[in-house]
Amino acid sequence: MGTTNEMGTKQEIDEAEMKVGTVDPSYEEEARMARRVLFKMDTRILPVLALLFLCSFLDRTNVGNAKIIGLETDLGISNLQYNQGLAVFYATYIASEIPSNLVLKKVSPKIWLPLLTVVWGTVTMCLGFVRDFGSFFGVRAVLGFTEGGLLPGMVLYLSMLYTRQEMALRIGIFYTAASLSGAFGGLLARGLSAIAPRGGLEGWRWIFIIEGLITVAAGLIAYLLLPTSLATAPFLNPEEREFAIQRIQGVLPSSNSERFNTAIEQEERFKWSEVYRGVFNVQVWLTATAYLAILTGLYSFGLFLPTIVNDLHITSDANQTQLWSVIPYAVATPITILIAFISDRLKLRGVVMLVTLPIAIAGYAGIANVASAPARFGMTCLMSIGMYCSVPCILVWNSNNSAGHYKRATTSALQLAVANCAGFIATFIYPNTDGPLYHRGHTIVLSFMVFAWFAILANVLYCRKINRDKRDGKYAQFEGSGDDRDPSFMMIL
């Protein structure tokens, strides 16, 4: 009997050892297919979106480069009028975000995103021909209205193509275009300012004209390359298209079951109740106000970094200052991608930001209280790293935790509409009279960074409570709803 038991035990051990390390061939093939499809999507879609976002940030911040090489003097405008021109841009930018996102599904991303790009690129070129405060103010107002729909539209578009756990890295990749735009913008501004005067136009005018032309070209390229949906993506063969659709719907073992139900979303019709559900959502207000705080730093950084660096007197030449302003952006770019990758791997958003934001807090605390020019320049690198690394996480967090197309469209756009109010604050906190130390401006942004940290902590705790309530059966009545109230739809922390 003992021998039989020993033989049985040995057989069970052998079978267990055979199972360990054995990979299900069908699952392995599915994983290979997923890698192939993702590679094609990443290499065909993300570079195009990065190009559009690069142009967006160039056209949003090039006015800062133009300022230090003569814009105010040539137009005969005061520093207050300059700031008013910046503020009206954000007013119209904010007003266009939610309507643009609600229109996107009807028009299709392939048409809407490139159309916005071509129009705002044309408006940017017009900035090269303004002659006084009135024309500067008017063109900036139109520019904000045409550009406002791009970022919420891109976030919504990506949420139709990728699973929740893949979004941060993808947004991180195209969002690095924002930090690259600071580097590229400084280099481009340096080169374009050197060609002046040509055709009777000053160097700062050529910055707007050439960058506007680049933006129009980018919009045309996007129209040719962006797919309307996975079902029509020309870079996927029929088998890959079917696989990609099944994967995004969460019906394959390799896809995540927590993915929102795209099959229901495709048939979803517009209802005001979904807009209401998006507007009166605790998460969107916590993340929106935190994002507003971060953008206050980010926008003021983009608009006034050349001025801040110029007042450090590292170099006596304003054109050389353009080159120095490249460094903080260049440092932030690879780190932003790394943090986005870690965020996806850990399946965490807010928790990651609780680690990255203190880097920016340290940077602003340092630059506001030290006098050494080299040390203060080093602080600009910390400011850049902390803020840019946090943005992909907060930008994708609401989309990750919202299901139902129109609710997600509303929360994504509303978060950005609230956050972009930072533009009003950012344009007025670094007046020329506060130079060269700008203690007040740095202290204001420092306060916003601290607020952002606590708002993100509150949202992490709130999401954790929702998940606990779902596990305790408090959302049982929403089972099978196909939206974020479903008990199987767990919030990402």
Secondary structure, 3 states (H helix, E strand, C coil): CHHHHHHHHHHHHHHHHHHCCCCCHHHHHHHHHHHHHHHHHHHHCHHHHHHHHHHHHHHHHHHHHHHCCCHHHHHCCCHHHHHHHHHHHHHHHHHHHHHHHHHHHHHCHHHHHHHHHHHHHHHHHHHCCCCCHHHHHHHHHHHHHHHCCHHHHHHHHHHCCCCHHHHHHHHHHHHHHHHHHHHHHHHHHHHHHHCCCECCECHHHHHHHHHHHHHHHHHHHHHHHCCCCHHHCCCCCHHHHHHHHHHHCCCCCCCCCCCCCHHHHHHCCCCHHHHHHHHCCHHHHHHHHHHHHHHHHHHHHHHHHHHHHHCCCCCCCHHHHHHHCHHHHHHHHHHHHHHHHHHHHHCCCHHHHHHHHHHHHHHHHHHCCCCCHHHHHHHHHHHHHHHHHHHHHHHHHHHHCCCCHHHHHHHHHHHHHHHCCHHHHHCCCCCHHHCCCCHHHHHHHHHHHHHHHHHHHHHHHHHHHHHHHHHCCCCHHHCCCCCCCCCCCCCCC
